């Protein structure tokens, strides 16, 4: 009988039954402490769960003992067909392929998701715009999926891997003792005082990562002094709704992401004072402000408009009959009750992703502006790359925490993450661009000097 399973910790009342329950749980966790784990993943968010599912599904890693630590208790997810979450992700095709590899994508499709077949990006100061789509819009660019749906699919996948991936829920890691070499193991001290040991610790514990802090590495970060307003919106008229819309305003981008024919998800970057104002508005006033942000033409700059018109004329002279057809964004009818919320925006990057027997993934390693859904896809890219590096370690007969292969993971991922971060710096408020871009360049130079592996083997 397998003693490893999902353990739950709940607030205890002062009675004899609770004392007995606590004692039983302690005995179970003490059994876990006698195991030397091959991998402990700290953090059961989307990226941490995806790594657990990816490793647990790998034939090369099938003999490895994996433990996933998650502080929150288990909850049952029951989707409401008439209510969508205000937190969604735009998953790209690479993420879909990753989820397909451990059979999580079908679970997402069985609940709900929406394909994006076209993306239209334009700006407020002119009619300049770009449309992105495949021929005849027969193929998907991305997929809009609620965070809750993604997590539910990943947890269901992990449940099918219970003989390989073991889960400890509802208790925090209080401390990590990291080795300075590859000979010693990592010790994870739980908040109840029980220690766990592992050959490899994965930090998937988010922006305020304790694992990253214990690595004692440089972390470049600052806040944008902006927030992202999210909401679920009802359209004035139902459409096929397969287009993602994004307009760049002087205060930051506003994006509409399709959920179903009559609903969209909003992500609107605004300053802190604007955020407070928009969250306090009546629903009707908020909808009016949003429609103005999408449709207003008063911010156009005559010089820019003139230059664009000259370009159009030049194209028409070269290609007679050419005419650019402008597709108009949808009009918003209303905002779904209690769907408006906001989250802070910032940028952060760890100069190193790995150390002896330790690796960082997702927001623990890098944090970017949610522009075009890059952030979570970068995290899922970490999952795919790290799984491959761990498989290579085992295939070569090396320890799963081998530093050489971890450094290969670091180098490969930084080549993807750094360019994405450079693009996202453009989302800074106009009046802060100069100072923050200067700071960014200085810190990136510092990063390159500290971590030369970024440039190795280019």
C-alpha positions as CSV (number, residue, x, y, z in Angstrom):
1,X,0.0,0.0,0.0
2,X,1.4,3.4,-1.0
3,X,1.7,5.6,2.1
4,X,2.3,8.7,-0.1
5,X,-0.9,10.6,-0.9
6,X,-2.4,14.1,-0.8
7,X,-2.4,15.3,2.8
8,X,-4.7,18.1,3.9
9,X,-4.3,20.5,6.8
10,X,-7.2,22.5,8.2
11,X,-7.6,25.0,11.0
12,X,-8.1,22.9,14.2
13,X,-10.7,23.4,17.0
14,X,-9.9,22.8,20.6
15,X,-11.3,19.4,21.1
16,X,-10.0,15.8,21.5
17,X,-10.9,14.8,18.0
18,X,-8.8,17.7,16.5
19,X,-5.8,16.7,18.7
20,X,-6.1,13.1,17.5
21,X,-6.3,14.3,13.9
22,X,-3.3,16.5,14.2
23,X,-1.3,13.7,15.7
24,X,-2.2,11.4,12.8
25,X,-1.2,14.0,10.2
26,X,2.1,14.6,12.0
27,X,2.8,10.9,11.9
28,X,2.1,10.8,8.1
29,X,4.3,13.8,7.4
30,X,7.1,12.2,9.5
31,X,6.9,9.2,7.1
32,X,7.4,11.7,4.2
33,X,10.5,13.1,6.0
34,X,12.2,9.7,5.9
35,X,12.1,9.7,2.1
36,X,14.9,11.3,0.1
37,X,12.9,13.0,-2.7
38,X,14.3,13.3,-6.1
39,X,12.4,16.5,-6.8
40,X,10.4,18.8,-4.4
41,X,8.4,21.5,-6.2
42,X,7.6,24.5,-3.9
43,X,4.4,26.1,-5.2
44,X,1.3,24.6,-6.7
45,X,0.2,27.4,-8.9
46,X,-0.2,27.0,-12.7
47,X,3.5,26.7,-13.5
48,X,4.4,24.5,-10.5
49,X,1.5,22.1,-11.2
50,X,2.5,22.0,-14.9
51,X,6.0,21.0,-13.9
52,X,4.7,18.3,-11.6
53,X,2.5,16.9,-14.4
54,X,5.3,17.2,-17.0
55,X,7.8,15.3,-14.8
56,X,5.3,12.8,-13.6
57,X,4.3,12.0,-17.2
58,X,7.9,11.6,-18.5
59,X,8.9,7.9,-19.2
60,X,12.5,8.8,-18.4
61,X,11.6,10.2,-15.0
62,X,9.1,7.5,-14.1
63,X,11.2,6.1,-11.3
64,X,11.7,9.5,-9.6
65,X,10.0,10.4,-6.4
66,X,8.3,13.8,-6.8
67,X,6.7,15.9,-4.0
68,X,4.6,19.0,-4.7
69,X,4.1,21.5,-1.9
70,X,1.0,23.7,-2.0
71,X,-0.1,26.0,0.9
72,X,-3.8,26.2,0.0
73,X,-6.3,23.4,0.8
74,X,-8.0,21.5,-1.9
75,X,-11.2,23.0,-3.3
76,X,-13.7,21.6,-5.7
77,X,-14.1,23.6,-9.0
78,X,-17.6,23.8,-10.5
79,X,-17.8,25.9,-13.6
80,X,-20.8,28.2,-13.9
81,X,-21.9,28.3,-17.5
82,X,-23.3,31.8,-16.9
83,X,-20.3,33.2,-15.0
84,X,-16.7,33.5,-16.1
85,X,-13.7,34.3,-14.0
86,X,-12.1,37.8,-14.5
87,X,-8.6,36.2,-14.5
88,X,-7.7,34.6,-17.8
89,X,-4.6,33.6,-19.8
90,X,-3.8,33.7,-23.5
91,X,-2.1,30.4,-24.0
92,X,0.1,30.0,-27.1
93,X,0.6,26.9,-29.3
94,X,3.7,25.9,-27.5
95,X,1.8,25.8,-24.2
96,X,-1.0,23.8,-25.9
97,X,1.6,21.2,-27.1
98,X,3.0,21.0,-23.5
99,X,-0.4,20.4,-22.1
100,X,-1.1,17.8,-24.8
101,X,2.0,16.0,-23.8
102,X,0.5,15.1,-20.4
103,X,-3.2,15.0,-21.4
104,X,-4.3,18.2,-19.8
105,X,-5.5,20.0,-22.9
106,X,-8.4,17.7,-23.4
107,X,-9.5,18.4,-19.8
108,X,-9.4,22.1,-20.6
109,X,-11.5,21.7,-23.7
110,X,-14.0,19.6,-21.8
111,X,-14.7,22.6,-19.6
112,X,-14.3,25.7,-21.8
113,X,-11.8,27.8,-23.8
114,X,-12.0,30.2,-26.7
115,X,-9.8,30.3,-29.8
116,X,-8.2,33.5,-31.0
117,X,-7.9,33.4,-34.8
118,X,-6.9,37.1,-35.3
119,X,-5.3,39.9,-33.3
120,X,-5.7,43.6,-34.0
121,X,-3.4,46.1,-32.4
122,X,-3.7,49.8,-32.9
123,X,-2.8,53.0,-31.2
124,X,-4.6,56.2,-30.0
125,X,-2.4,58.8,-31.7
126,X,-3.0,57.6,-35.3
127,X,-4.7,55.0,-37.5
128,X,-1.6,52.9,-37.4
129,X,-2.5,49.3,-36.8
130,X,-1.5,45.8,-37.4
131,X,-3.6,42.6,-37.9
132,X,-2.2,39.2,-37.2
133,X,-3.8,36.1,-38.5
134,X,-3.2,33.0,-40.6
135,X,-4.7,32.5,-44.0
136,X,-8.5,32.7,-44.0
137,X,-8.3,32.6,-40.2
138,X,-8.5,28.8,-40.2
139,X,-5.8,28.3,-37.6
140,X,-5.6,29.5,-34.0
141,X,-3.1,32.1,-32.8
142,X,-3.8,31.5,-29.1
143,X,-6.4,30.2,-26.7
144,X,-8.2,32.2,-23.9
145,X,-8.6,30.0,-20.8
146,X,-9.6,31.0,-17.3
147,X,-6.9,30.5,-14.6
148,X,-9.3,28.4,-12.6
149,X,-9.9,26.1,-15.6
150,X,-6.1,25.7,-16.2
151,X,-5.5,24.8,-12.6
152,X,-8.4,22.4,-12.5
153,X,-7.1,20.6,-15.5
154,X,-3.6,20.4,-14.1
155,X,-4.8,19.1,-10.7
156,X,-6.9,16.4,-12.4
157,X,-3.8,15.4,-14.4
158,X,-1.8,15.2,-11.2
159,X,-4.5,13.0,-9.6
160,X,-4.0,10.5,-12.3
161,X,-0.2,10.4,-11.5
162,X,-0.7,9.8,-7.8
163,X,1.8,6.9,-7.9
164,X,4.5,9.2,-9.1
165,X,3.6,12.7,-7.9
166,X,2.8,13.1,-4.2
167,X,1.2,16.2,-2.9
168,X,1.4,17.9,0.5
169,X,-1.3,20.5,0.9
170,X,-2.1,23.2,3.4
171,X,1.3,23.6,5.1
172,X,4.1,26.1,4.3
173,X,7.8,25.6,4.0
174,X,9.3,27.8,6.7
175,X,12.9,27.5,5.5
176,X,15.2,26.1,2.9
177,X,18.8,25.0,3.6
178,X,20.6,25.1,0.3
179,X,23.9,23.4,-0.3
180,X,27.0,25.2,-1.6
181,X,28.0,22.1,-3.7
182,X,26.5,19.2,-5.5
183,X,27.4,16.6,-2.9
184,X,25.0,17.8,-0.2
185,X,21.2,17.7,-0.4
186,X,18.6,20.4,0.1
187,X,16.6,20.5,3.3
188,X,13.1,21.9,3.4
189,X,11.9,22.7,6.9
190,X,8.1,22.7,7.1
191,X,6.3,25.1,9.5
192,X,5.5,22.3,11.8
193,X,9.2,21.7,12.3
194,X,9.5,18.5,10.2
195,X,12.3,18.5,7.7
196,X,12.3,17.0,4.2
197,X,15.3,16.3,2.0
198,X,15.6,16.4,-1.8
199,X,18.1,16.1,-4.5
200,X,16.6,19.0,-6.4
201,X,14.4,21.9,-5.2
202,X,12.3,23.8,-7.7
203,X,11.2,27.3,-6.7
204,X,7.7,27.8,-8.2
205,X,6.6,30.0,-5.3
206,X,5.9,33.2,-7.2
207,X,7.0,36.8,-7.3
208,X,8.0,36.9,-3.6
209,X,9.9,33.6,-3.8
210,X,11.4,32.4,-0.6
211,X,13.5,29.9,-2.6
212,X,15.0,32.7,-4.7
213,X,15.7,34.7,-1.5
214,X,17.5,31.8,0.0
215,X,19.7,31.5,-3.2
216,X,21.1,34.9,-2.3
217,X,21.2,36.0,-5.9
218,X,20.6,39.4,-7.4
219,X,17.0,40.2,-8.3
220,X,16.4,43.2,-10.6
221,X,12.9,44.6,-10.1
222,X,10.7,47.7,-9.9
223,X,7.0,48.5,-9.9
224,X,5.4,50.2,-12.9
225,X,3.2,52.3,-10.6
226,X,0.3,50.9,-12.6
227,X,-2.3,48.3,-12.1
228,X,-4.2,46.0,-14.5
229,X,-7.9,46.3,-14.3
230,X,-9.7,43.1,-15.2
231,X,-13.4,42.5,-15.7
232,X,-15.9,40.4,-17.7
233,X,-17.7,42.4,-20.4
234,X,-20.9,41.9,-22.3
235,X,-20.9,43.0,-25.9
236,X,-23.5,45.2,-27.5
237,X,-24.1,42.6,-30.2
238,X,-23.1,38.9,-30.2
239,X,-20.5,38.1,-32.9
240,X,-18.3,35.2,-33.9
241,X,-15.8,36.8,-31.4
242,X,-12.5,35.2,-32.5
243,X,-10.5,38.5,-32.4
244,X,-8.2,39.8,-29.6
245,X,-8.2,43.6,-29.6
246,X,-5.4,45.7,-28.1
247,X,-5.1,49.5,-28.2
248,X,-2.1,51.4,-27.0
249,X,-3.1,54.5,-25.1
250,X,-0.9,57.2,-23.6
251,X,-1.6,55.7,-20.2
252,X,-1.1,52.1,-21.2
253,X,-2.6,49.3,-23.3
254,X,-6.2,48.1,-23.1
255,X,-7.1,44.6,-24.4
256,X,-10.3,42.7,-25.0
257,X,-10.0,38.9,-25.1
258,X,-12.9,36.7,-26.4
259,X,-14.6,34.4,-24.0
260,X,-17.8,33.5,-26.0
261,X,-19.9,35.1,-28.7
262,X,-21.3,37.7,-26.3
263,X,-18.6,38.1,-23.7
264,X,-15.0,39.4,-23.5
265,X,-12.4,39.6,-20.8
266,X,-10.8,43.0,-20.1
267,X,-7.2,43.8,-19.2
268,X,-6.7,47.5,-19.0
269,X,-3.4,49.0,-17.8
270,X,-3.9,52.3,-16.0
271,X,-2.1,54.5,-13.4
272,X,-2.7,54.0,-9.7
273,X,-5.0,57.1,-9.4
274,X,-6.9,56.1,-12.5
275,X,-7.3,52.6,-11.1
276,X,-8.9,53.8,-7.9
277,X,-11.2,56.0,-9.9
278,X,-12.3,53.3,-12.3
279,X,-12.9,50.7,-9.5
280,X,-15.2,53.2,-7.7
281,X,-17.2,54.2,-10.7
282,X,-20.8,53.0,-11.3
283,X,-21.0,50.3,-13.9
284,X,-22.6,52.5,-16.5
285,X,-19.9,55.2,-16.1
286,X,-17.1,52.6,-16.3
287,X,-18.5,51.2,-19.5
288,X,-18.7,54.7,-21.0
289,X,-15.1,55.3,-20.1
290,X,-14.0,52.0,-21.6
291,X,-15.8,52.6,-24.9
292,X,-14.2,56.0,-25.0
293,X,-10.8,54.4,-24.5
294,X,-11.5,52.0,-27.4
295,X,-13.1,54.5,-29.8
296,X,-11.9,58.0,-29.0
297,X,-10.1,59.8,-31.9
298,X,-9.1,63.0,-30.0
299,X,-5.6,61.8,-29.1
300,X,-4.5,61.6,-32.8
301,X,-1.4,63.6,-33.7
302,X,-1.7,65.4,-37.0
303,X,2.0,64.9,-38.0
304,X,1.7,61.1,-37.4
305,X,-1.6,61.0,-39.3
306,X,0.0,62.9,-42.3
307,X,2.9,60.5,-42.4
308,X,0.7,57.5,-42.4
309,X,-1.5,58.9,-45.2
310,X,1.6,59.5,-47.3
311,X,2.6,55.9,-46.8
312,X,-0.8,54.7,-47.8
313,X,-0.6,56.8,-51.0
314,X,2.8,55.4,-51.8
315,X,1.5,51.8,-51.4
316,X,-1.5,52.6,-53.6
317,X,0.8,54.0,-56.3
318,X,2.8,50.8,-56.3
319,X,-0.1,48.4,-55.9
320,X,-3.1,49.9,-57.7
321,X,-6.4,48.9,-56.2
322,X,-4.8,48.4,-52.8
323,X,-7.1,49.5,-50.0
324,X,-6.6,48.8,-46.3
325,X,-9.9,47.7,-44.7
326,X,-10.2,48.7,-41.1
327,X,-12.0,46.3,-38.8
328,X,-13.7,48.1,-35.9
329,X,-13.5,46.9,-32.3
330,X,-16.7,45.8,-30.6
331,X,-18.8,48.1,-28.5
332,X,-19.3,47.2,-24.8
333,X,-22.8,47.0,-23.4
334,X,-22.2,46.3,-19.8
335,X,-19.8,44.9,-17.2
336,X,-20.7,41.7,-15.4
337,X,-21.6,42.2,-11.7
338,X,-18.7,42.0,-9.3
339,X,-16.2,41.2,-12.0
340,X,-14.1,44.4,-11.8
341,X,-10.8,44.0,-9.9
342,X,-7.2,45.1,-10.2
343,X,-3.7,43.7,-9.7
344,X,-0.3,45.5,-9.5
345,X,2.1,45.5,-12.4
346,X,5.8,45.2,-12.2
347,X,9.0,43.8,-13.7
348,X,11.4,41.5,-12.1
349,X,14.3,39.2,-13.1
350,X,16.7,36.9,-11.3
351,X,20.2,37.2,-12.7
352,X,20.6,33.5,-12.1
353,X,17.9,30.8,-12.4
354,X,19.9,27.9,-10.9
355,X,22.3,27.0,-8.1
356,X,23.6,23.6,-6.9
357,X,20.5,21.4,-6.6
358,X,18.1,24.4,-7.0
359,X,16.2,25.9,-10.0
360,X,13.6,28.7,-10.4
361,X,10.7,28.7,-12.8
362,X,7.9,31.1,-13.6
363,X,7.4,34.2,-11.6
364,X,10.0,33.1,-9.2
365,X,12.6,33.7,-12.0
366,X,11.0,36.5,-14.1
367,X,8.0,38.8,-14.0
368,X,6.8,40.8,-17.0
369,X,3.9,43.0,-18.0
370,X,0.9,40.9,-19.1
371,X,1.3,42.1,-22.7
372,X,-0.1,39.6,-25.2
373,X,-0.1,36.9,-22.5
374,X,3.6,36.5,-22.5
375,X,4.2,36.0,-18.7
376,X,2.5,32.7,-18.1
377,X,3.7,31.3,-21.4
378,X,7.2,32.1,-20.5
379,X,6.6,30.1,-17.3
380,X,5.3,27.1,-19.2
381,X,8.3,27.4,-21.5
382,X,10.4,27.0,-18.4
383,X,8.5,23.8,-17.6
384,X,9.2,22.3,-21.0
385,X,12.8,23.2,-21.0
386,X,13.5,22.1,-17.5
387,X,11.8,18.8,-18.0
388,X,14.0,18.1,-21.0
389,X,17.1,19.0,-19.1
390,X,16.2,16.7,-16.2
391,X,15.5,13.9,-18.8
392,X,18.9,14.5,-20.3
393,X,20.5,14.2,-16.8
394,X,18.9,10.8,-16.2
395,X,19.5,9.6,-19.8
396,X,23.2,10.4,-19.3
397,X,23.3,8.5,-16.0
398,X,23.9,11.7,-14.0
399,X,22.2,12.9,-10.8
400,X,18.8,14.7,-11.5
401,X,20.2,17.8,-9.8
402,X,23.3,17.9,-12.0
403,X,24.4,21.6,-12.2
404,X,25.7,21.3,-15.7
405,X,22.3,20.5,-17.1
406,X,20.6,23.1,-14.8
407,X,22.9,25.7,-16.3
408,X,21.9,24.6,-19.8
409,X,18.3,25.2,-18.7
410,X,19.2,28.6,-17.4
411,X,21.0,29.7,-20.6
412,X,18.2,28.4,-22.9
413,X,15.5,30.1,-21.0
414,X,17.2,33.5,-20.5
415,X,17.6,33.7,-24.3
416,X,13.8,33.7,-24.5
417,X,13.0,35.7,-21.4
418,X,15.4,38.7,-21.8
419,X,14.1,39.8,-25.2
420,X,10.5,39.5,-24.0
421,X,11.3,41.7,-21.0
422,X,12.9,44.3,-23.3
423,X,9.7,44.4,-25.3
424,X,7.6,44.8,-22.2
425,X,9.6,47.8,-21.0
426,X,7.7,49.8,-23.6
427,X,4.5,49.5,-21.5
428,X,5.9,51.9,-18.9
429,X,3.9,55.1,-18.4
430,X,5.0,57.9,-20.8
431,X,6.3,60.2,-18.1
432,X,8.5,57.4,-16.6
433,X,10.0,55.8,-19.7
434,X,13.2,57.7,-19.7
435,X,14.3,57.0,-16.1
436,X,13.0,53.4,-16.1
437,X,14.6,52.6,-19.5
438,X,17.9,54.0,-18.3
439,X,17.6,51.9,-15.1
440,X,16.7,48.9,-17.2
441,X,19.7,49.2,-19.4
442,X,22.1,49.7,-16.5
443,X,20.7,46.7,-14.7
444,X,20.7,44.5,-17.8
445,X,24.4,45.4,-18.3
446,X,24.9,44.4,-14.7
447,X,23.1,41.2,-15.3
448,X,25.2,40.3,-18.4
449,X,28.4,41.0,-16.4
450,X,27.3,38.9,-13.5
451,X,25.9,36.0,-15.5
452,X,28.1,35.4,-18.6
453,X,26.2,32.1,-19.3
454,X,23.6,34.1,-21.1
455,X,26.2,34.8,-23.9
456,X,27.9,31.4,-23.9
457,X,27.7,29.4,-27.1
458,X,25.7,32.0,-28.9
